[in-house]
């Protein structure tokens, strides 16, 4: 799991399949989702982006509510999800994204 620290975002996601978790430290559902992400971190590359710190990146992907997950494949956005997802739902979504 990578915690975004202001690197070139496009370079980070240019190859492979990524789940980008837009979150905030004060967000209860984000904390719950964080535990689920720990359980699936071996299934997909995960980048966590704190929306309070990196609001310009959140704005770029039109993040209006958190948690907000954006899925990328080889640098292209292929799907997104807003709100909490349990482990089974998230694993199904990851499988779907990998098969795109």
Secondary structure as UniProt FT lines:
FT   STRAND          2..3
FT   HELIX           9..13
FT   STRAND          17..23
FT   TURN            25..26
FT   HELIX           28..40
FT   TURN            41..43
FT   STRAND          45..50
FT   TURN            51..53
FT   HELIX           55..60
FT   TURN            61..62
FT   STRAND          68..73
FT   TURN            74..75
FT   STRAND          76..82
FT   HELIX           87..98
//
